[in-house]
C-alpha cells in the first residue's frame, strides 16, 4: 500500500513543474495498476504499516483514482488559460493522497484525521477556482456542517481508545450503547452523505465549485460517509437495531421530499446535486437496515452514483462553457446546438434513473430487496422514490435537449474529442461492471 502513497508523493515535484499530461497519464496508470491489487475476496489483504484493503475499500480507492484522473481531463481550461495550473495539480494530489489514506487505514482515529483533512483541498478548490462570489459562503457551509458534526465523533473515538485500548476496525466488538454514543458515531457520516435536513451544504458547494470540485464531491467525498458508517456499526449492532427504523423512515421521507424539490429546479447543477441527495437517502436506508441485501446494494449504489453523477456534472459543464449559464431557460434545444452530445445526455440520464445495464439498477434492486424485507411499510416510500427518480431524470433530459434554443445561438457546436472521451470514460465502466455483478452479490 505504501507503494501508491510514495508514488503520489513523488508526483508533487512533477505537478509543480506544470507537467499536466504526464501527471494525468500517471494517474491513469495507477488506476490500472490498482485494479490488479483486488483479489475479489471479502477479507483484508495487503496488511502492514497500519493499512489494509478489503473489497469495499478497494472499490472506493479504485473509484477515487478513476475520478481524480477524469478531474484533470475535465479541467483542461485551467491549463490552457494558465490559471495557476501547477497549484491546481498540487491540490488534486493532496486530495488524492488524503482520500487514499482514508480508505486504506484500519485505525478509526487515522480515518477521522484524514476524513477531516480531505476538507482542506476541497475548500481550496472551491475558493480558488469556483465561479461566483457566493463560493465563500458555500465553503463556510461545507466546513461548519462537517466539522461541527465531527467533534462528538472525536470525543467518542477518544473514549473508545481509553476503554478498549485500540481502534482497529477489525478488533471492534459490540460493547457500547447509549443515545449519545449512537448519535455521535453516526451524525458526522450522515451529514457527509448527506441526509435530509443536513443536506443544505451540498447544493451550495456543487453550484459554486468548479467542474473538478463537483466531480470529486459527487464521485468520492460523499462515499466517505457510507464507508464510515459501515466501519462504526460494528461497535453498536444490538443497540442500533432499536433506533435504526427512525433513521430509515426519516431518510426515505427526505429522499421523497428532495425528489419533489428536483422537479422545480431551474439550474442544471442544482438539479443534479439534489438528485445525489435523493440517491444517498436510499444508500443510508440500505446501510441502516443492517442486512446483506441492503449492505451490498448500498456499496453498488455508491459506486454507480459516483460515476453517473460525475458524468452528469461534466455534461452540465460542457453546456456552461458554451452558453455561460446553467439555467434551463437558456440550456434548451441543445439537441439542435450540440447534436452529438445529446446521445450522452440520454445515456447518462437513463443511468441516473437506474435503467439497465447500469450498476445503479443492480444497486436499486438490492436496496429494494433489503428494505422491503426489513419492513413492508417502506414499500410506499420506495415506490414513489423509484418513480420520481425517473421523472426528474426525464425532466433533466427533455428540458435541456428539446424546445426552442436560445436566440443568441446562431451556429452548431461540435464538441471536442476530449469531451466525448471524458463522458465515455464515465459511462463505460458504469455499464461494463454490470457484466461482473456476480462478484458483488
Kinemage of the C-alpha trace (Angstrom):
@kinemage 1
@onewidth
@group {chain A} dominant
@subgroup {mainchain}
@vectorlist {calphas} color= white
{ca unk a 1} P 0.000 0.000 0.000
{ca unk a 2} L 2.923 2.335 0.678
{ca unk a 3} L 3.923 1.985 -2.966
{ca unk a 4} L 0.932 4.076 -4.064
{ca unk a 5} L 1.459 6.652 -1.296
{ca unk a 6} L 5.073 7.202 -2.334
{ca unk a 7} L 4.046 7.327 -5.996
{ca unk a 8} L 1.665 10.170 -5.156
{ca unk a 9} L 4.259 11.952 -3.009
{ca unk a 10} L 6.894 11.794 -5.752
{ca unk a 11} L 4.383 13.269 -8.205
{ca unk a 12} L 4.361 16.563 -6.264
{ca unk a 13} L 7.525 17.951 -7.992
{ca unk a 14} L 6.049 16.833 -11.337
{ca unk a 15} L 2.892 18.827 -10.664
{ca unk a 16} L 4.837 21.945 -9.651
{ca unk a 17} L 6.791 21.718 -12.919
{ca unk a 18} L 3.399 22.035 -14.689
{ca unk a 19} L 3.707 18.645 -16.400
{ca unk a 20} L -0.072 18.382 -16.851
{ca unk a 21} L -0.266 15.479 -19.300
{ca unk a 22} L 2.468 13.482 -17.528
{ca unk a 23} L 0.554 13.671 -14.235
{ca unk a 24} L -2.712 12.693 -15.952
{ca unk a 25} L -1.031 9.727 -17.642
{ca unk a 26} L 0.436 8.610 -14.317
{ca unk a 27} L -2.971 8.825 -12.605
{ca unk a 28} L -4.499 6.533 -15.229
{ca unk a 29} L -1.507 4.214 -14.935
{ca unk a 30} L -2.008 3.979 -11.142
{ca unk a 31} L -5.716 3.264 -11.723
{ca unk a 32} L -4.932 0.268 -13.930
{ca unk a 33} L -2.205 -0.908 -11.555
{ca unk a 34} L -4.603 -0.804 -8.610
{ca unk a 35} L -7.118 -2.996 -10.458
{ca unk a 36} L -4.664 -5.909 -10.144
{ca unk a 37} L -4.406 -5.399 -6.375
{ca unk a 38} L -8.006 -6.538 -5.915
{ca unk a 39} L -8.424 -10.261 -5.394
{ca unk a 40} L -12.252 -10.144 -5.027
{ca unk a 41} L -12.156 -11.767 -1.613
{ca unk a 42} L -14.085 -10.430 1.350
{ca unk a 43} L -11.215 -10.312 3.813
{ca unk a 44} L -8.399 -7.839 4.425
{ca unk a 45} L -5.322 -8.004 2.219
{ca unk a 46} L -2.047 -6.052 1.916
{ca unk a 47} L -1.895 -5.575 5.695
{ca unk a 48} L 1.039 -3.593 7.067
{ca unk a 49} L 2.031 -0.187 8.451
{ca unk a 50} L -1.476 0.327 9.869
{ca unk a 51} L -3.065 -0.104 6.445
{ca unk a 52} L -5.105 -2.792 4.718
{ca unk a 53} L -7.685 -3.195 1.977
{ca unk a 54} L -10.858 -5.220 1.879
{ca unk a 55} L -13.250 -5.428 -1.073
{ca unk a 56} L -15.236 -2.310 -0.175
{ca unk a 57} L -12.199 -0.079 0.395
{ca unk a 58} L -10.611 -1.480 -2.777
{ca unk a 59} L -13.679 -0.386 -4.775
{ca unk a 60} L -13.660 3.088 -3.208
{ca unk a 61} L -9.922 3.617 -3.812
{ca unk a 62} L -10.286 2.478 -7.424
{ca unk a 63} L -13.219 4.895 -7.875
{ca unk a 64} L -11.084 7.665 -6.364
{ca unk a 65} L -8.167 7.027 -8.741
{ca unk a 66} L -10.510 6.964 -11.730
{ca unk a 67} L -12.458 10.126 -10.801
{ca unk a 68} L -9.269 12.066 -9.987
{ca unk a 69} L -7.837 11.091 -13.390
{ca unk a 70} L -11.009 12.350 -15.091
{ca unk a 71} L -10.937 15.535 -12.971
{ca unk a 72} L -7.669 16.527 -14.594
{ca unk a 73} L -9.005 15.697 -18.056
{ca unk a 74} L -12.107 17.837 -17.480
{ca unk a 75} L -10.092 20.826 -16.219
{ca unk a 76} L -8.005 21.437 -19.352
{ca unk a 77} L -9.337 25.016 -19.500
{ca unk a 78} L -7.311 25.747 -16.335
{ca unk a 79} L -4.136 24.658 -18.117
{ca unk a 80} L -4.865 26.479 -21.365
{ca unk a 81} L -5.764 29.709 -19.542
{ca unk a 82} L -2.645 29.417 -17.290
{ca unk a 83} L -4.859 29.929 -14.236
{ca unk a 84} L -2.454 28.631 -11.544
{ca unk a 85} L -2.488 25.174 -13.101
{ca unk a 86} L 0.529 23.996 -11.074
{ca unk a 87} L -1.166 24.831 -7.744
{ca unk a 88} L -4.350 23.171 -9.024
{ca unk a 89} L -2.440 19.958 -9.695
{ca unk a 90} L -0.848 20.113 -6.255
{ca unk a 91} L -4.268 20.439 -4.575
{ca unk a 92} L -5.638 17.491 -6.593
{ca unk a 93} L -2.642 15.415 -5.486
{ca unk a 94} L -3.183 16.340 -1.830
{ca unk a 95} L -6.861 15.449 -2.128
{ca unk a 96} L -5.999 12.155 -3.768
{ca unk a 97} L -3.449 11.357 -1.069
{ca unk a 98} L -5.844 12.138 1.808
{ca unk a 99} L -8.642 10.051 0.267
{ca unk a 100} L -6.309 7.135 -0.455
{ca unk a 101} L -5.144 7.029 3.167
{ca unk a 102} L -8.741 7.492 4.459
{ca unk a 103} L -9.941 4.408 2.602
{ca unk a 104} L -6.902 2.230 3.366
{ca unk a 105} L -6.148 2.798 7.074
{ca unk a 106} L -7.512 0.283 9.582
{ca unk a 107} L -7.426 2.605 12.618
{ca unk a 108} L -10.532 4.679 13.371
{ca unk a 109} L -8.611 7.723 14.607
{ca unk a 110} L -6.405 7.790 11.499
{ca unk a 111} L -9.558 7.538 9.372
{ca unk a 112} L -11.057 10.501 11.262
{ca unk a 113} L -7.843 12.506 10.792
{ca unk a 114} L -7.702 12.081 7.013
{ca unk a 115} L -11.501 12.275 6.717
{ca unk a 116} L -11.230 15.831 8.088
{ca unk a 117} L -8.037 16.656 6.183
{ca unk a 118} L -9.771 15.957 2.843
{ca unk a 119} L -11.932 19.038 3.513
{ca unk a 120} L -8.964 21.397 3.159
{ca unk a 121} L -8.080 20.648 -0.526
{ca unk a 122} L -11.822 20.632 -1.361
{ca unk a 123} L -12.197 24.040 0.284
{ca unk a 124} L -9.214 25.372 -1.686
{ca unk a 125} L -10.684 24.038 -4.951
{ca unk a 126} L -13.991 25.820 -4.338
{ca unk a 127} L -12.408 29.065 -3.137
{ca unk a 128} L -9.660 29.188 -5.757
{ca unk a 129} L -11.399 28.020 -8.917
{ca unk a 130} L -15.120 28.483 -8.097
{ca unk a 131} L -17.419 30.594 -10.246
{ca unk a 132} L -19.398 33.180 -8.256
{ca unk a 133} L -18.547 35.308 -5.185
{ca unk a 134} L -21.013 33.137 -3.209
{ca unk a 135} L -18.346 30.414 -3.172
{ca unk a 136} L -17.092 31.823 0.150
{ca unk a 137} L -20.438 31.200 1.881
{ca unk a 138} L -20.676 27.762 0.205
{ca unk a 139} L -17.234 26.872 1.585
{ca unk a 140} L -18.255 28.002 5.068
{ca unk a 141} L -21.370 25.817 4.883
{ca unk a 142} L -19.223 22.837 3.887
{ca unk a 143} L -16.689 23.378 6.682
{ca unk a 144} L -19.043 24.182 9.535
{ca unk a 145} L -21.560 21.434 8.799
{ca unk a 146} L -18.845 18.778 8.647
{ca unk a 147} L -16.585 19.978 11.469
{ca unk a 148} L -19.433 20.702 13.921
{ca unk a 149} L -20.807 17.177 13.473
{ca unk a 150} L -17.350 15.596 13.703
{ca unk a 151} L -16.463 16.885 17.179
{ca unk a 152} L -18.855 14.483 19.009
{ca unk a 153} L -17.374 11.676 16.879
{ca unk a 154} L -13.867 12.646 18.038
{ca unk a 155} L -14.925 12.588 21.695
{ca unk a 156} L -16.377 9.071 21.239
{ca unk a 157} L -13.230 7.866 19.461
{ca unk a 158} L -11.044 9.074 22.342
{ca unk a 159} L -13.420 7.479 24.871
{ca unk a 160} L -13.243 4.146 22.993
{ca unk a 161} L -9.445 4.331 22.962
{ca unk a 162} L -9.438 4.625 26.733
{ca unk a 163} L -11.852 1.735 27.253
{ca unk a 164} L -10.734 -0.924 24.769
{ca unk a 165} L -7.106 0.134 24.252
{ca unk a 166} L -7.165 0.150 20.446
{ca unk a 167} L -9.088 1.476 17.481
{ca unk a 168} L -8.521 -1.146 14.794
{ca unk a 169} L -11.762 -1.732 12.835
{ca unk a 170} L -11.377 -5.481 12.829
{ca unk a 171} L -10.978 -5.761 16.597
{ca unk a 172} L -14.177 -3.878 17.440
{ca unk a 173} L -16.877 -5.749 19.335
{ca unk a 174} L -20.465 -4.957 20.219
{ca unk a 175} L -19.955 -3.428 23.640
{ca unk a 176} L -21.233 0.119 23.519
{ca unk a 177} L -24.668 1.682 23.903
{ca unk a 178} L -26.411 4.908 24.815
{ca unk a 179} L -28.190 7.543 22.795
{ca unk a 180} L -25.273 9.991 22.862
{ca unk a 181} L -22.764 7.366 21.685
{ca unk a 182} L -25.130 6.205 18.921
{ca unk a 183} L -25.853 9.723 17.603
{ca unk a 184} L -22.276 10.945 17.955
{ca unk a 185} L -20.898 7.992 15.986
{ca unk a 186} L -23.292 8.311 13.043
{ca unk a 187} L -24.047 12.052 12.786
{ca unk a 188} L -20.770 13.091 11.099
{ca unk a 189} L -21.235 10.422 8.433
{ca unk a 190} L -24.927 11.219 7.875
{ca unk a 191} L -24.031 14.861 7.214
{ca unk a 192} L -21.254 13.812 4.853
{ca unk a 193} L -23.563 11.549 2.812
{ca unk a 194} L -25.735 13.891 3.238
{ca unk a 195} L -29.004 13.065 4.940
{ca unk a 196} L -32.164 15.126 4.503
{ca unk a 197} L -32.201 18.118 6.914
{ca unk a 198} L -28.378 18.214 6.888
{ca unk a 199} L -28.075 18.474 3.101
{ca unk a 200} L -28.068 22.252 2.589
{ca unk a 201} L -24.290 22.450 2.180
{ca unk a 202} L -24.255 20.077 -0.796
{ca unk a 203} L -26.213 22.056 -3.461
{ca unk a 204} L -24.374 25.244 -2.467
{ca unk a 205} L -20.965 23.562 -2.696
{ca unk a 206} L -21.803 21.944 -6.064
{ca unk a 207} L -23.111 25.123 -7.672
{ca unk a 208} L -20.127 27.229 -6.619
{ca unk a 209} L -17.432 24.571 -7.183
{ca unk a 210} L -15.528 24.214 -10.467
{ca unk a 211} L -16.158 21.095 -12.507
{ca unk a 212} L -13.298 19.248 -10.787
{ca unk a 213} L -14.722 20.108 -7.352
{ca unk a 214} L -18.192 18.879 -8.317
{ca unk a 215} L -16.764 15.646 -9.704
{ca unk a 216} L -14.761 14.797 -6.585
{ca unk a 217} L -17.636 15.822 -4.279
{ca unk a 218} L -20.188 13.660 -6.081
{ca unk a 219} L -17.803 10.887 -7.038
{ca unk a 220} L -15.792 10.190 -3.903
{ca unk a 221} L -16.273 12.564 -0.959
{ca unk a 222} L -19.931 11.614 -0.402
{ca unk a 223} L -18.834 7.971 -0.222
{ca unk a 224} L -16.696 8.673 2.857
{ca unk a 225} L -19.927 8.891 4.861
{ca unk a 226} L -21.145 5.438 3.785
{ca unk a 227} L -17.678 3.957 4.316
{ca unk a 228} L -17.503 5.403 7.849
{ca unk a 229} L -20.969 4.097 8.760
{ca unk a 230} L -20.031 0.555 7.736
{ca unk a 231} L -16.885 0.738 9.880
{ca unk a 232} L -18.514 2.097 13.066
{ca unk a 233} L -21.707 0.000 13.064
{ca unk a 234} L -19.723 -2.936 14.405
{ca unk a 235} L -19.425 -1.136 17.778
{ca unk a 236} L -23.163 -0.882 18.386
{ca unk a 237} L -25.017 -3.596 16.490
{ca unk a 238} L -27.671 -4.586 19.029
{ca unk a 239} L -28.206 -1.088 20.376
{ca unk a 240} L -28.701 0.387 16.906
{ca unk a 241} L -31.352 -2.204 15.979
{ca unk a 242} L -33.809 -0.332 18.215
{ca unk a 243} L -33.214 3.089 16.654
{ca unk a 244} L -32.400 2.393 13.020
{ca unk a 245} L -36.047 2.313 11.969
{ca unk a 246} L -36.449 6.015 12.768
{ca unk a 247} L -33.374 6.938 10.703
{ca unk a 248} L -34.642 4.810 7.782
{ca unk a 249} L -38.067 6.448 7.959
{ca unk a 250} L -36.629 9.964 8.078
{ca unk a 251} L -34.182 9.197 5.263
{ca unk a 252} L -36.840 7.759 2.914
{ca unk a 253} L -39.201 10.648 3.672
{ca unk a 254} L -36.339 13.077 2.978
{ca unk a 255} L -35.492 11.333 -0.302
{ca unk a 256} L -39.114 11.715 -1.394
{ca unk a 257} L -39.148 15.425 -0.496
{ca unk a 258} L -35.840 16.044 -2.279
{ca unk a 259} L -37.159 14.239 -5.385
{ca unk a 260} L -40.029 16.735 -5.467
{ca unk a 261} L -37.579 19.619 -4.955
{ca unk a 262} L -35.670 18.373 -8.043
{ca unk a 263} L -38.760 18.977 -10.186
{ca unk a 264} L -38.781 22.715 -9.507
{ca unk a 265} L -35.091 23.441 -10.125
{ca unk a 266} L -34.067 25.938 -12.799
{ca unk a 267} L -30.322 25.244 -12.647
{ca unk a 268} L -28.748 22.146 -14.230
{ca unk a 269} L -26.138 21.701 -11.493
{ca unk a 270} L -28.656 22.248 -8.714
{ca unk a 271} L -30.915 19.513 -10.091
{ca unk a 272} L -28.036 17.019 -10.360
{ca unk a 273} L -26.882 17.914 -6.811
{ca unk a 274} L -30.367 17.367 -5.353
{ca unk a 275} L -30.664 14.072 -7.242
{ca unk a 276} L -27.475 12.991 -5.399
{ca unk a 277} L -29.216 13.671 -2.074
{ca unk a 278} L -32.183 11.568 -3.224
{ca unk a 279} L -29.942 8.637 -4.216
{ca unk a 280} L -27.968 8.850 -0.983
{ca unk a 281} L -31.204 8.597 1.024
{ca unk a 282} L -31.609 5.088 -0.399
{ca unk a 283} L -27.986 4.285 0.469
{ca unk a 284} L -28.486 5.445 4.084
{ca unk a 285} L -31.649 3.351 4.392
{ca unk a 286} L -29.884 0.270 2.984
{ca unk a 287} L -26.980 0.607 5.427
{ca unk a 288} L -29.282 1.130 8.427
{ca unk a 289} L -31.411 -1.902 7.520
{ca unk a 290} L -28.340 -3.945 8.566
{ca unk a 291} L -28.999 -6.901 6.269
{ca unk a 292} L -26.872 -8.335 3.484
{ca unk a 293} L -29.057 -7.095 0.602
{ca unk a 294} L -29.017 -3.556 1.977
{ca unk a 295} L -25.267 -3.642 2.633
{ca unk a 296} L -24.215 -4.779 -0.834
{ca unk a 297} L -26.916 -2.706 -2.537
{ca unk a 298} L -25.556 0.409 -0.816
{ca unk a 299} L -21.997 -0.342 -1.941
{ca unk a 300} L -23.056 -0.879 -5.575
{ca unk a 301} L -25.306 2.192 -5.499
{ca unk a 302} L -22.419 4.332 -4.199
{ca unk a 303} L -20.132 3.055 -6.936
{ca unk a 304} L -22.718 3.593 -9.694
{ca unk a 305} L -23.749 7.007 -8.387
{ca unk a 306} L -20.103 8.140 -8.239
{ca unk a 307} L -19.641 7.541 -11.968
{ca unk a 308} L -23.104 8.622 -13.133
{ca unk a 309} L -23.352 11.852 -11.129
{ca unk a 310} L -19.799 12.856 -12.029
{ca unk a 311} L -20.602 12.338 -15.734
{ca unk a 312} L -23.752 14.468 -15.492
{ca unk a 313} L -21.750 17.283 -13.886
{ca unk a 314} L -19.283 17.063 -16.789
{ca unk a 315} L -22.149 17.377 -19.285
{ca unk a 316} L -23.577 20.410 -17.479
{ca unk a 317} L -20.100 21.996 -17.520
{ca unk a 318} L -19.780 21.400 -21.283
{ca unk a 319} L -23.044 23.323 -21.795
{ca unk a 320} L -21.944 26.021 -19.350
{ca unk a 321} L -18.671 26.616 -21.235
{ca unk a 322} L -20.648 27.275 -24.452
{ca unk a 323} L -23.523 29.353 -23.089
{ca unk a 324} L -22.098 30.913 -19.931
{ca unk a 325} L -25.188 29.815 -17.994
{ca unk a 326} L -26.636 26.711 -16.399
{ca unk a 327} L -30.268 27.861 -16.448
{ca unk a 328} L -32.802 25.622 -18.189
{ca unk a 329} L -34.315 28.642 -19.911
{ca unk a 330} L -31.044 29.147 -21.837
{ca unk a 331} L -29.978 25.489 -21.983
{ca unk a 332} L -32.953 24.437 -24.103
{ca unk a 333} L -32.866 22.834 -27.516
{ca unk a 334} L -29.318 21.536 -27.064
{ca unk a 335} L -30.118 18.707 -29.471
{ca unk a 336} L -30.080 21.332 -32.241
{ca unk a 337} L -26.983 23.125 -30.972
{ca unk a 338} L -24.863 20.142 -29.865
{ca unk a 339} L -26.493 17.117 -31.565
{ca unk a 340} L -23.600 14.722 -30.913
{ca unk a 341} L -23.652 15.352 -27.157
{ca unk a 342} L -27.393 14.698 -26.906
{ca unk a 343} L -26.789 10.937 -27.077
{ca unk a 344} L -24.558 11.099 -23.979
{ca unk a 345} L -27.141 13.207 -22.157
{ca unk a 346} L -29.650 10.448 -22.848
{ca unk a 347} L -27.290 7.618 -21.838
{ca unk a 348} L -26.340 9.176 -18.503
{ca unk a 349} L -29.898 10.333 -17.738
{ca unk a 350} L -31.014 6.731 -18.313
{ca unk a 351} L -28.303 5.502 -15.925
{ca unk a 352} L -29.448 8.120 -13.387
{ca unk a 353} L -32.936 6.592 -13.413
{ca unk a 354} L -31.412 3.096 -12.913
{ca unk a 355} L -32.049 1.774 -16.407
{ca unk a 356} L -30.238 -1.419 -17.443
{ca unk a 357} L -27.422 -2.248 -17.909
{ca unk a 358} L -26.074 0.255 -15.349
{ca unk a 359} L -24.719 -0.502 -11.883
{ca unk a 360} L -27.481 1.727 -10.463
{ca unk a 361} L -30.042 -0.909 -11.492
{ca unk a 362} L -28.329 -3.685 -9.510
{ca unk a 363} L -27.905 -1.364 -6.554
{ca unk a 364} L -31.532 -0.256 -6.577
{ca unk a 365} L -32.905 -3.813 -6.903
{ca unk a 366} L -30.694 -4.941 -3.987
{ca unk a 367} L -31.803 -1.978 -1.877
{ca unk a 368} L -35.470 -2.644 -2.648
{ca unk a 369} L -35.000 -6.271 -1.556
{ca unk a 370} L -33.181 -5.268 1.605
{ca unk a 371} L -35.632 -2.565 2.676
{ca unk a 372} L -38.837 -4.486 1.904
{ca unk a 373} L -37.505 -7.498 3.806
{ca unk a 374} L -36.693 -5.118 6.676
{ca unk a 375} L -40.216 -3.636 6.805
{ca unk a 376} L -43.214 -3.723 4.470
{ca unk a 377} L -44.024 -0.138 5.468
{ca unk a 378} L -41.051 1.129 3.440
{ca unk a 379} L -42.760 -0.058 0.219
{ca unk a 380} L -44.823 3.136 -0.044
{ca unk a 381} L -41.721 5.359 0.008
{ca unk a 382} L -39.725 3.095 -2.304
{ca unk a 383} L -42.453 3.151 -4.957
{ca unk a 384} L -42.500 6.944 -5.070
{ca unk a 385} L -38.697 7.239 -4.846
{ca unk a 386} L -38.228 4.983 -7.895
{ca unk a 387} L -40.989 6.775 -9.782
{ca unk a 388} L -39.706 10.299 -9.088
{ca unk a 389} L -36.114 9.367 -9.921
{ca unk a 390} L -37.379 8.541 -13.428
{ca unk a 391} L -39.434 11.755 -13.521
{ca unk a 392} L -36.606 14.156 -12.661
{ca unk a 393} L -34.142 12.322 -14.944
{ca unk a 394} L -36.599 12.700 -17.839
{ca unk a 395} L -37.161 16.329 -16.840
{ca unk a 396} L -33.396 16.925 -16.938
{ca unk a 397} L -33.035 15.338 -20.376
{ca unk a 398} L -36.164 16.642 -22.102
{ca unk a 399} L -35.948 20.248 -20.886
{ca unk a 400} L -32.252 20.558 -21.734
{ca unk a 401} L -32.365 18.840 -25.130
{ca unk a 402} L -35.760 19.773 -26.607
{ca unk a 403} L -37.558 23.046 -27.225
{ca unk a 404} L -36.508 26.270 -28.971
{ca unk a 405} L -32.890 27.057 -28.301
{ca unk a 406} L -31.684 30.472 -27.184
{ca unk a 407} L -31.900 33.047 -29.985
{ca unk a 408} L -28.348 34.227 -29.297
{ca unk a 409} L -27.025 30.907 -30.613
{ca unk a 410} L -26.620 31.050 -34.363
{ca unk a 411} L -24.498 28.008 -35.230
{ca unk a 412} L -23.838 24.389 -34.314
{ca unk a 413} L -21.179 23.495 -31.750
{ca unk a 414} L -19.021 20.475 -32.471
{ca unk a 415} L -17.703 19.238 -29.144
{ca unk a 416} L -14.040 18.433 -28.725
{ca unk a 417} L -12.812 14.852 -28.883
{ca unk a 418} L -11.505 15.072 -25.316
{ca unk a 419} L -15.050 15.867 -24.101
{ca unk a 420} L -16.503 12.774 -25.794
{ca unk a 421} L -13.624 10.755 -24.359
{ca unk a 422} L -14.306 12.148 -20.884
{ca unk a 423} L -18.008 11.235 -20.946
{ca unk a 424} L -17.271 7.801 -22.412
{ca unk a 425} L -14.853 7.055 -19.548
{ca unk a 426} L -17.703 7.750 -17.114
{ca unk a 427} L -20.320 5.739 -18.979
{ca unk a 428} L -18.259 2.691 -19.985
{ca unk a 429} L -17.192 1.407 -16.510
{ca unk a 430} L -20.667 2.242 -15.151
{ca unk a 431} L -22.229 -0.204 -17.620
{ca unk a 432} L -19.468 -2.738 -18.207
{ca unk a 433} L -19.313 -3.617 -14.489
{ca unk a 434} L -22.871 -4.875 -14.848
{ca unk a 435} L -21.293 -7.912 -16.533
{ca unk a 436} L -19.308 -8.883 -13.432
{ca unk a 437} L -22.017 -8.228 -10.835
{ca unk a 438} L -21.660 -11.800 -9.520
{ca unk a 439} L -18.542 -10.536 -7.697
{ca unk a 440} L -20.659 -8.104 -5.712
{ca unk a 441} L -23.720 -10.205 -4.908
